[in-house]
Amino acid sequence: MIPVRPHEVISVAVFLLVLLALYGWEAVLLGRAAVARIRRRPVRAVLTSRTALVVHSLAVLGIICMLYGRFIEPFRVEVNLMTVHTPHLGKASFRIVQISDLHCDAMPRNEEQMVRTVNALRPDIVVATGDYLNDIAGLPRLKEALGRLDAALGKFAVTGNFEVDRWSGLDLLEGTGFQRLDMDTVSVARDGETIAIYGLAMDRSRDGKAFLQGLPHDRFNVLLYHTPDLIEDVDGLGISLYLCGHTHGGQVALPLYGALITFSRHGKKYESGTYRVGDTMLYVNRGLGLERRPAPQVRFLARPEIAVFDIVPGP
């Protein structure tokens, strides 16, 4: 289990206290209005003062945001396309599509949309960076969806914390066409040129730096790991592109502030999107699913995503 950092606990606590205060205030106003009506006193003065109108507006906005986060945003899959230039390729190019954090449940969510979207992108390589299953009832759908993904040059995956903590006795990728990488390296070739994909299982973090020692610095090297936690440990080792997920972009993020909680060793430092750390490009994918219950089954300002990387020759 990945521990929650103290400042994240504080952030969530403050957020919940603000919500409690807002809806507590709204309840008090409605209660006062009910008492005034019973006593046959004017109700409008209670409900339409400037302060009351502000509280009503914020309460309604909060309800709208909660409904949006529950019923709309979790299904609004975003495709993020990036072009990555590398001097390590002469003429060949590679399209890598990354999926992460499917968290398949008993009920369908984004699996069918994922299959249609990924296959329409015509990837050379599909990579998956962990946390595939919430509920055992979703396993057949998970395998069926992963098995239908097409990739001209291969499909590769690493495990996440859910595979270590909850599903260690199951091979979730069996029969899907994905090759599970556990301190493994795969060379993918096209037109006589290659890129390398390195994969670390979630429970191999202590071995990661040793495993990555001696990487050829004249080749485009991709690292797959579930979390962004190793990014500062692998700086300078020759990793060109580090792909991970895990944070869900916070799953709930606030305007200007961002993710409330990331379950990452680095906290909010690498919460989602693209970062440059030394010579390494880090991409933290927000994933496609939702943390299992009792976590709130919502997304807000942290849309599910599929990431696309076109690796092309260039300076």
C-alpha positions as CSV (number, residue, x, y, z in Angstrom):
1,M,0.0,0.0,0.0
2,I,1.4,3.4,-1.0
3,P,1.2,5.8,2.0
4,V,-0.5,9.2,1.7
5,R,1.7,12.2,2.3
6,P,0.8,14.4,5.3
7,H,0.2,17.5,3.1
8,E,-2.2,15.5,1.0
9,V,-4.2,14.5,4.1
10,I,-4.3,18.2,5.0
11,S,-5.4,19.2,1.5
12,V,-8.3,16.7,1.5
13,A,-9.3,17.6,5.1
14,V,-9.4,21.3,4.2
15,F,-11.5,20.6,1.1
16,L,-14.0,18.5,3.0
17,L,-14.2,21.0,5.8
18,V,-15.0,23.8,3.2
19,L,-17.7,21.6,1.7
20,L,-19.1,20.8,5.2
21,A,-19.2,24.5,6.1
22,L,-20.8,25.5,2.9
23,Y,-23.6,22.9,3.0
24,G,-24.0,23.3,6.8
25,W,-24.5,27.1,6.2
26,E,-27.0,26.3,3.4
27,A,-28.9,23.9,5.8
28,V,-29.0,26.6,8.5
29,L,-30.5,29.2,6.0
30,L,-33.1,26.7,4.9
31,G,-33.9,25.8,8.5
32,R,-34.3,29.5,9.4
33,A,-36.6,30.0,6.4
34,A,-38.7,27.0,7.5
35,V,-39.0,28.3,11.0
36,A,-40.0,31.8,9.7
37,R,-42.7,30.2,7.5
38,I,-44.1,28.2,10.5
39,R,-44.2,31.4,12.6
40,R,-45.7,33.3,9.6
41,R,-42.9,35.7,9.4
42,P,-41.3,37.0,6.1
43,V,-39.2,34.3,4.5
44,R,-37.8,36.3,1.7
45,A,-35.5,38.3,4.0
46,V,-33.9,35.1,5.2
47,L,-33.4,33.6,1.8
48,T,-32.5,36.6,-0.4
49,S,-30.0,38.6,1.6
50,R,-26.7,39.1,-0.2
51,T,-24.9,36.6,1.9
52,A,-27.7,34.0,1.5
53,L,-27.6,34.4,-2.3
54,V,-23.9,33.8,-2.4
55,V,-24.3,30.7,-0.3
56,H,-27.2,29.4,-2.5
57,S,-25.2,30.0,-5.6
58,L,-22.1,28.2,-4.3
59,A,-24.2,25.3,-3.0
60,V,-25.9,24.9,-6.4
61,L,-22.6,25.2,-8.3
62,G,-21.2,22.5,-6.0
63,I,-24.0,20.1,-6.8
64,I,-23.6,20.8,-10.5
65,C,-19.9,20.0,-10.2
66,M,-20.6,16.8,-8.3
67,L,-23.1,15.6,-10.9
68,Y,-20.6,16.5,-13.7
69,G,-17.8,14.7,-11.9
70,R,-19.9,11.6,-11.3
71,F,-21.8,11.2,-14.6
72,I,-19.9,13.1,-17.3
73,E,-16.2,13.6,-16.8
74,P,-15.3,9.9,-16.0
75,F,-16.5,9.1,-19.6
76,R,-14.9,12.0,-21.4
77,V,-11.7,10.3,-22.6
78,E,-9.1,12.8,-23.9
79,V,-6.5,11.9,-26.5
80,N,-3.2,13.7,-25.9
81,L,-0.8,13.6,-28.9
82,M,2.9,14.6,-28.5
83,T,5.7,14.6,-31.0
84,V,9.1,13.6,-29.5
85,H,12.2,14.4,-31.6
86,T,15.3,12.3,-31.1
87,P,18.7,12.4,-32.8
88,H,18.9,8.7,-32.3
89,L,16.7,7.9,-35.3
90,G,17.7,8.6,-38.9
91,K,14.6,8.0,-41.0
92,A,12.3,5.6,-39.0
93,S,9.6,6.8,-36.7
94,F,7.5,5.0,-34.1
95,R,4.0,5.7,-32.7
96,I,3.6,4.7,-29.0
97,V,0.2,4.7,-27.5
98,Q,0.0,4.6,-23.7
99,I,-2.9,3.4,-21.6
100,S,-2.9,3.2,-17.8
101,D,-5.0,2.6,-14.7
102,L,-8.0,1.0,-16.3
103,H,-9.4,-0.1,-12.9
104,C,-12.0,-2.3,-14.5
105,D,-15.1,-2.8,-12.3
106,A,-18.1,-5.1,-12.5
107,M,-19.8,-2.5,-14.7
108,P,-18.3,-1.3,-18.0
109,R,-16.8,2.2,-18.1
110,N,-14.3,3.2,-20.8
111,E,-13.1,-0.2,-22.1
112,E,-15.0,-0.1,-25.4
113,Q,-14.1,3.5,-26.1
114,M,-10.5,2.7,-25.4
115,V,-10.4,-0.1,-28.0
116,R,-12.0,2.0,-30.7
117,T,-9.8,5.0,-30.0
118,V,-6.5,3.2,-29.7
119,N,-7.1,1.1,-32.9
120,A,-8.1,4.3,-34.8
121,L,-4.7,5.8,-33.8
122,R,-2.9,2.9,-35.7
123,P,-0.1,2.5,-33.1
124,D,3.1,0.8,-33.7
125,I,3.4,0.0,-30.0
126,V,0.9,-0.1,-27.2
127,V,2.1,0.2,-23.6
128,A,0.1,-0.3,-20.5
129,T,1.4,1.0,-17.1
130,G,-0.5,-0.9,-14.5
131,D,-3.6,-1.0,-12.2
132,Y,-5.9,-3.0,-14.5
133,L,-8.6,-4.4,-12.3
134,N,-10.8,-3.3,-9.3
135,D,-13.3,-6.1,-9.2
136,I,-12.8,-9.7,-10.3
137,A,-16.1,-9.5,-12.1
138,G,-14.4,-7.1,-14.6
139,L,-11.6,-9.6,-15.5
140,P,-13.3,-11.1,-18.6
141,R,-14.0,-7.6,-20.0
142,L,-10.4,-6.4,-19.2
143,K,-8.9,-9.3,-21.1
144,E,-11.3,-9.0,-24.0
145,A,-10.6,-5.3,-24.4
146,L,-6.8,-5.6,-24.1
147,G,-6.8,-8.5,-26.5
148,R,-8.6,-6.4,-29.1
149,L,-5.9,-3.7,-29.1
150,D,-3.9,-3.7,-32.3
151,A,-0.2,-2.7,-32.5
152,A,2.0,-3.4,-35.5
153,L,5.2,-3.9,-33.5
154,G,4.0,-5.2,-30.1
155,K,2.1,-4.6,-26.9
156,F,4.0,-4.3,-23.6
157,A,2.9,-3.8,-20.0
158,V,4.1,-3.5,-16.4
159,T,2.3,-4.2,-13.2
160,G,0.9,-1.5,-10.8
161,N,0.3,-1.5,-7.1
162,F,-3.1,-3.2,-7.5
163,E,-1.4,-6.2,-9.2
164,V,1.0,-6.4,-6.2
165,D,-1.4,-5.7,-3.4
166,R,-4.6,-7.4,-4.6
167,W,-4.1,-9.6,-7.6
168,S,-0.7,-11.1,-7.1
169,G,-2.1,-14.6,-7.7
170,L,-3.7,-13.8,-11.1
171,D,-2.1,-13.2,-14.5
172,L,-4.3,-10.4,-15.6
173,L,-2.6,-10.1,-19.0
174,E,-2.7,-13.8,-20.0
175,G,-4.2,-14.2,-23.5
176,T,-4.3,-10.5,-24.2
177,G,-1.2,-10.4,-26.5
178,F,0.6,-8.1,-24.0
179,Q,4.1,-9.0,-23.0
180,R,4.6,-8.3,-19.3
181,L,8.0,-6.7,-18.6
182,D,9.6,-7.4,-15.2
183,M,13.1,-6.1,-15.3
184,D,13.1,-6.9,-19.0
185,T,14.2,-5.1,-22.1
186,V,12.7,-5.3,-25.6
187,S,14.2,-3.9,-28.8
188,V,11.6,-2.8,-31.3
189,A,12.9,-2.4,-34.9
190,R,11.7,-0.7,-38.0
191,D,13.6,-0.1,-41.2
192,G,16.9,-1.1,-39.6
193,E,16.5,1.2,-36.7
194,T,15.5,0.4,-33.1
195,I,14.2,1.8,-29.9
196,A,14.4,0.0,-26.6
197,I,11.6,-0.5,-24.1
198,Y,12.5,-1.2,-20.4
199,G,9.9,-2.4,-18.0
200,L,10.0,-2.5,-14.2
201,A,7.3,-4.3,-12.2
202,M,5.8,-2.2,-9.3
203,D,7.6,-4.3,-6.6
204,R,11.0,-3.9,-8.3
205,S,11.6,-0.2,-7.5
206,R,14.7,-1.0,-5.3
207,D,16.3,-2.8,-8.2
208,G,15.5,-0.2,-10.8
209,K,18.7,1.8,-10.7
210,A,20.9,-1.2,-10.9
211,F,18.8,-2.7,-13.7
212,L,19.1,0.5,-15.8
213,Q,22.9,1.0,-15.3
214,G,24.9,1.0,-18.5
215,L,22.1,1.9,-20.9
216,P,23.3,2.9,-24.4
217,H,23.1,6.7,-24.6
218,D,23.0,6.6,-28.4
219,R,19.6,4.9,-28.5
220,F,16.1,6.1,-27.7
221,N,15.2,4.3,-24.5
222,V,11.7,4.1,-23.0
223,L,11.0,3.2,-19.4
224,L,7.7,1.8,-18.3
225,Y,6.9,2.0,-14.5
226,H,3.6,2.4,-12.8
227,T,4.4,5.6,-10.7
228,P,6.6,8.7,-11.3
229,D,8.5,7.9,-8.1
230,L,11.7,6.8,-9.8
231,I,12.2,9.8,-12.1
232,E,14.8,11.5,-10.0
233,D,16.6,8.2,-9.4
234,V,17.0,7.5,-13.1
235,D,18.1,11.0,-14.1
236,G,21.3,10.7,-16.1
237,L,21.0,7.0,-16.8
238,G,20.0,7.4,-20.5
239,I,16.2,7.2,-20.3
240,S,14.7,9.2,-23.1
241,L,11.1,8.8,-22.2
242,Y,9.6,7.6,-18.9
243,L,5.9,6.6,-19.1
244,C,3.8,6.1,-16.0
245,G,0.4,6.6,-14.5
246,H,-0.9,6.0,-11.0
247,T,-1.8,9.5,-9.9
248,H,-5.0,9.8,-11.9
249,G,-4.2,13.5,-12.1
250,G,-5.5,13.5,-8.6
251,Q,-8.9,12.2,-9.9
252,V,-10.3,15.4,-8.3
253,A,-8.4,18.6,-9.0
254,L,-9.2,22.1,-8.1
255,P,-8.7,25.2,-10.3
256,L,-5.3,26.8,-9.8
257,Y,-4.4,24.3,-7.1
258,G,-4.5,21.0,-9.1
259,A,-4.6,17.5,-7.6
260,L,-5.7,17.1,-4.1
261,I,-4.0,13.7,-3.7
262,T,-1.6,11.7,-5.8
263,F,-0.3,8.8,-3.7
264,S,3.1,9.6,-5.0
265,R,6.4,9.8,-3.3
266,H,6.9,13.2,-4.8
267,G,3.4,14.5,-4.0
268,K,2.1,17.1,-6.4
269,K,5.5,17.7,-8.1
270,Y,4.7,15.3,-10.9
271,E,0.9,15.0,-10.7
272,S,0.0,14.7,-14.4
273,G,1.3,15.5,-17.9
274,T,4.7,16.2,-19.2
275,Y,7.9,17.1,-17.3
276,R,11.5,17.4,-18.2
277,V,13.9,16.0,-15.7
278,G,17.5,16.3,-16.9
279,D,17.6,14.5,-20.3
280,T,14.5,12.5,-19.6
281,M,10.9,13.4,-20.7
282,L,8.5,12.1,-18.0
283,Y,4.8,11.6,-18.9
284,V,2.3,11.0,-16.1
285,N,-0.9,9.6,-17.6
286,R,-4.2,10.3,-15.8
287,G,-5.4,6.9,-16.6
288,L,-8.8,5.6,-17.8
289,G,-10.6,4.4,-14.7
290,L,-11.5,5.2,-11.1
291,E,-10.0,4.2,-7.8
292,R,-12.1,1.5,-6.3
293,R,-14.7,2.1,-3.7
294,P,-14.8,3.5,-1.0
295,A,-13.0,6.2,-3.0
296,P,-15.4,8.7,-4.6
297,Q,-16.4,7.4,-8.0
298,V,-15.8,10.8,-9.6
299,R,-13.4,12.7,-11.8
300,F,-13.2,16.5,-11.8
301,L,-10.7,18.5,-13.9
302,A,-8.8,15.3,-14.3
303,R,-10.2,13.7,-17.5
304,P,-9.4,10.1,-18.3
305,E,-6.9,10.0,-21.1
306,I,-5.0,8.0,-23.8
307,A,-1.5,9.4,-24.6
308,V,0.2,9.2,-28.0
309,F,3.9,9.7,-28.6
310,D,5.2,10.0,-32.1
311,I,8.9,9.4,-31.9
312,V,10.5,11.0,-34.9
313,P,14.0,11.9,-36.1
314,G,15.2,15.4,-35.2
315,P,17.4,17.4,-33.0
